[in-house]
């Protein structure tokens, strides 16, 4: 018979593996659960766990994990390194001690970023505080070599990081923010780590600041797309601060434009922030392509505000700026093209309830839009469906929603689902039509949780 003492002396790695097997989880499934908990509890250090480290735990090469992992594993019900194994695996959530969640009230900053009202529901941890890390050691080794010091940034290092961003940004074409956030956040934190490390030559410092601003915008966009608004706000604020310090008005304006877009998604006033982004676009030296991007995004805010004149004015300025762009537009604004401008124009007129203007533009632009960009095509198509409803073309609207659901598939993005749910709610008023009844009665709209 095995005594309690015999069990307690069994290596923790063996007990962890036995517990994991009892839960019928693979090592990757354990990693996924720990990382998800880390995000939920704002334990940012816990988000860097990978299968390799779990293997080191179970093999006994690492006998006692870091505190953050002990807390997260405890919350899942795993055996503690200094406690006997249990006869039966505990269910997740049975940790006897609450995980620490360090929160701070969210101030309103003077740069136009609404950081919340201090209510506990919107308080959050400053998860990129000085000294924190998301896989920093591995990224440093990959970019600047093993044993790199904090002040190791050189022009070559900045170039390498910039090229990595170019490659990683392409993931956004086909993946949702829930899939890409960790990658973008890790790159942003790496550059922040280098900036905190010490003095660099002025040119290197400015390049690092601008790169950090771009990376933070990409990370903020992914967090926003995944529905993690507190993280998105933090990234946008850091981006604006870095771009302003770098003296890049266009990049700072884009951080404001992103934040305005987020405020709109949260149902909060965004006009003042958008006006500040337009002011940034008007500054000397801003690339025409960046101006086109900022004007078009401001037009969207004004359309949602019901201001048709300001919308038309900004759309016109965006077209004029794009017409003189020389093809050297910075990477963060390079996605803006003739088709994207047309889609933004159609979306604006759709929101202003001008279907005769919106439908022809959106039909042409979306016909040329690849299904490979599943998230964006599904999202943009929702405004075409809205305009069809406004024009009384209910059957066409239902067909667009159905095709959008097919294109979207299982993309890890909340925004197209929310938008299509809104359109489905409008279609529910026409439930007597067979095409609408078939759409709302099927399984396709189940994840949207449409209430009729």
Long-range contacts (C-beta under 8 A, 24 or more apart in sequence): 4-84, 7-84, 7-85, 8-83, 8-84, 8-85, 10-85, 11-60, 11-63, 12-57, 12-60, 12-63, 12-64, 12-79, 12-80, 12-81, 13-57, 13-58, 13-59, 13-60, 13-63, 14-58, 14-60, 15-79, 15-85, 16-57, 16-58, 16-73, 16-78, 16-79, 17-58, 18-85, 19-77, 19-78, 19-79, 19-85, 19-86, 19-89, 20-58, 20-78, 22-88, 22-89, 23-89, 27-51, 27-54, 27-55, 27-58, 30-54, 30-76, 33-76, 33-92, 34-69, 34-72, 34-73, 34-76, 35-182, 37-72, 37-75, 37-76, 37-99, 38-68, 38-72, 39-228, 41-72, 41-75, 41-99, 41-101, 42-101, 42-102, 42-103, 42-124, 42-125, 42-127, 43-68, 43-71, 43-72, 43-99, 44-125, 44-127, 44-128, 44-132, 44-134, 45-132, 45-133, 45-134, 46-72, 47-134, 47-182, 48-133, 48-134, 48-135, 48-186, 71-95, 71-97, 71-99, 71-100, 72-99, 75-99, 101-125, 106-230, 106-233, 109-237, 111-237, 111-240, 111-241, 111-244, 112-240, 112-256, 112-259, 112-272, 112-273, 112-276, 113-233, 113-236, 113-237, 113-240, 113-259, 113-273, 114-233, 114-259, 114-263, 114-268, 114-273, 115-233, 115-237, 116-230, 116-233, 122-230, 124-230, 124-231, 124-234, 126-234, 127-231, 127-234, 128-188, 128-189, 128-192, 128-234, 128-238, 130-196, 132-189, 133-189, 133-193, 134-182, 134-185, 134-186, 134-189, 135-186, 136-186, 136-189, 136-190, 136-193, 139-186, 139-187, 139-190, 140-190, 140-193, 143-190, 149-197, 150-193, 150-194, 150-196, 150-197, 150-198, 151-194, 151-197, 151-198, 151-199, 151-200, 152-194, 152-197, 153-194, 153-197, 153-200, 153-204, 153-208, 154-204, 155-203, 155-204, 155-207, 157-194, 158-204, 158-207, 158-208, 158-211, 161-187, 161-190, 161-191, 161-211, 162-211, 165-211, 165-214, 165-215, 165-218, 165-331, 166-331, 168-218, 169-218, 169-331, 172-218, 172-221, 172-222, 173-372, 173-373, 174-372, 174-373, 174-374, 175-411, 175-412, 176-225, 176-226, 176-375, 176-411, 176-412, 176-413, 177-221, 177-222, 177-223, 177-224, 177-225, 177-226, 177-227, 177-228, 177-412, 177-413, 178-222, 178-225, 178-226, 178-412, 178-413, 179-412, 180-222, 181-219, 181-222, 181-223, 181-226, 181-228, 181-231, 184-215, 184-218, 184-219, 184-221, 184-222, 185-219, 185-222, 185-223, 185-231, 185-235, 187-215, 187-218, 187-219, 188-212, 188-215, 188-216, 188-218, 188-219, 188-235, 188-238, 191-215, 192-238, 195-242, 206-246, 206-247, 209-242, 209-243, 209-245, 209-246, 210-242, 210-243, 210-246, 210-248, 210-251, 212-238, 212-239, 212-242, 213-238, 213-239, 213-240, 213-242, 213-243, 213-246, 213-248, 213-251, 213-252, 213-255, 214-239, 214-251, 214-330, 214-331, 214-332, 216-242, 216-255, 217-251, 217-254, 217-255, 217-258, 217-332, 218-332, 220-258, 220-262, 221-258, 224-258, 224-261, 224-262, 224-265, 225-375, 225-413, 225-414, 225-415, 226-412, 226-413, 226-414, 227-414, 229-262, 229-265, 229-266, 232-262, 233-259, 233-262, 236-262, 249-280, 249-281, 249-283, 249-285, 249-286, 250-280, 250-281, 250-283, 250-286, 250-287, 250-290, 250-291, 250-294, 250-330, 250-333, 251-290, 251-330, 251-332, 252-280, 253-277, 253-278, 253-279, 253-280, 253-281, 253-283, 253-286, 253-290, 253-294, 254-290, 254-293, 254-294, 254-332, 254-333, 256-280, 257-293, 257-294, 257-297, 257-298, 260-297, 260-298, 260-301, 261-297, 261-300, 264-300, 264-301, 264-304, 265-415, 270-301, 270-304, 271-301, 271-302, 271-305, 273-301, 274-298, 274-301, 274-302, 278-314, 287-325, 287-328, 287-329, 287-330, 287-333, 288-321, 288-322, 288-324, 288-325, 288-326, 288-329, 289-321, 289-322, 289-325, 289-328, 289-329, 289-330, 289-333, 289-334, 289-336, 290-329, 290-330, 290-333, 291-317, 291-318, 291-321, 292-318, 292-319, 292-321, 292-322, 292-325, 292-333, 292-336, 292-341, 293-318, 293-333, 293-336, 295-321, 296-336, 296-340, 296-341, 296-344, 297-344, 299-344, 299-345, 299-348, 300-344, 300-347, 300-348, 300-351, 302-348, 303-347, 303-348, 303-349, 303-351, 303-352, 304-351, 306-352, 308-352, 308-354, 311-348, 311-352, 315-341, 315-344, 315-345, 315-348, 318-344, 339-365, 339-368, 339-369, 343-369, 343-380, 346-383, 346-384, 346-387, 347-380, 347-383, 349-387, 350-383, 350-384, 350-386, 350-387, 350-390, 351-383, 353-390, 355-387, 355-388, 355-390, 355-391, 356-391, 358-383, 358-384, 358-387, 359-384, 359-387, 359-388, 359-391, 362-387, 371-407, 374-407, 374-408, 374-409, 374-411, 375-408, 375-411, 375-413, 375-415, 375-416, 377-404, 377-407, 378-404, 378-405, 378-407, 378-408, 378-411, 378-416, 378-420, 379-413, 379-415, 379-416, 379-419, 381-407, 382-416, 382-419, 382-420, 382-422, 382-423, 385-420, 385-423, 386-423, 386-426, 389-423, 389-426, 389-427, 394-427, 394-430, 394-433, 394-435, 394-436, 395-433, 395-435, 397-423, 397-426, 397-427, 398-427, 398-433, 398-435, 398-436, 398-439, 399-435, 401-427, 401-439, 402-439, 402-444, 405-444, 405-445, 406-444, 417-447, 417-448, 418-448, 420-445, 420-448, 421-445, 421-448, 421-449, 421-450, 424-448, 424-450, 425-450, 425-451, 425-452, 428-452
